[in-house]
Amino acid sequence: MDLSHRLDRLLPQTQCRECGYQGCKPYAEALAEGRAAINLCAPGGETVMLEIATLLNQPPLAPAKIQEKALAWIDEETCIGCTACIRACPVDAIMGASKLMHTVISQECTGCGLCVEPCPVDCIYMQPVQTDYLPQARFLANSESMPRFAAAQHARRRYDWHQERKERDAEERHQYLAEREALAKAAQHTPSNTALSESTPKTQASFNPADLIAKAMARAQAQQNQRVVSANRETYQAQQIEEARERATYRRAQRDLKYGTQEEKEAALAYLRQYKAEQEAKAEKSSNKAV
């Protein structure tokens, strides 16, 4: 077993990128090559740093950052179903579909936090949990391992499945596009039956599936082009995102007013009063227009 693999086994496999690398394995490779400091693993903290220092025969360093254990939580009423968080999750711990509600599979969440930033409406929060290791579904891994290594093994397995799924999806899409392009080219090069039908008007033209496919593709492309060049499409999308953000801010203020600190409660109360005044002004303006 080479050095990078031994180092990789010490890491928690959350793939959080807090170390500045694109995952645990790239960080382990950088450590093995002497290109990275030994104290960059935030979720591993001091425990992982000391084990790396021992393996590399280096003096210990204070952890650059310690990441508290937390699980992602999605405000389902605010979620707009954009799938940005699904694409960001390295272990496929988020379920949902386009324009439908998303939810986190808490037992599989590694607490990496990569889903928070891509959310356009800020409806994802990291909620602290009282546990030593994540994911909590570590019992699905090798039960003979220590809990920490069982958690890492399970997280690594989920990450490998995630990578395999992405490669499979990309290959299937590439194959689909290639087949569609081949059908379109075949339809373009198919000899026309116009001359035959003119010379023998009583004979019905033979059915050509390629022509039917080409016409359907042309109609679909025309509809797609019409949607893309629509003058108000970007404005409408921006309006949807802005409304979703406003709802998220309103719900956050309601939560802070009930559960927040004194400072958060005061800020939430001020916002809610301002929000109420704005809504009343909008309602009055609408009623005046109606009159």
Sequence and secondary structure as in RCSB ss.txt:
>XXXX:A:sequence
MDLSHRLDRLLPQTQCRECGYQGCKPYAEALAEGRAAINLCAPGGETVMLEIATLLNQPPLAPAKIQEKALAWID
EETCIGCTACIRACPVDAIMGASKLMHTVISQECTGCGLCVEPCPVDCIYMQPVQTDYLPQARFLANSESMPRFA
AAQHARRRYDWHQERKERDAEERHQYLAEREALAKAAQHTPSNTALSESTPKTQASFNPADLIAKAMARAQAQQN
QRVVSANRETYQAQQIEEARERATYRRAQRDLKYGTQEEKEAALAYLRQYKAEQEAKAEKSSNKAV
>XXXX:A:secstr
  HHHHHHHHS      TTSSSSHHHHHHHHHTT S TT  TTTHHHHHHHHHHHHT      S     EEEEE 
TTT     HHHHH TT  EE  TTS  EE TTT     TTTTT TT  EEEEE   SSS GGGGGS TTS HHHH
HHHHHHHHHHHHHHHHHHHHHHHHHHHHHHHHHHHHHHHS  SHHHHHH TTS     HHHHHHHHHHHHHHHHH
HHHT TTHHHHHHHHHHHHHHHHHHHHHHHHHHHS HHHHHHHHHHHHHHHHHHHHHHHHHHHHH 
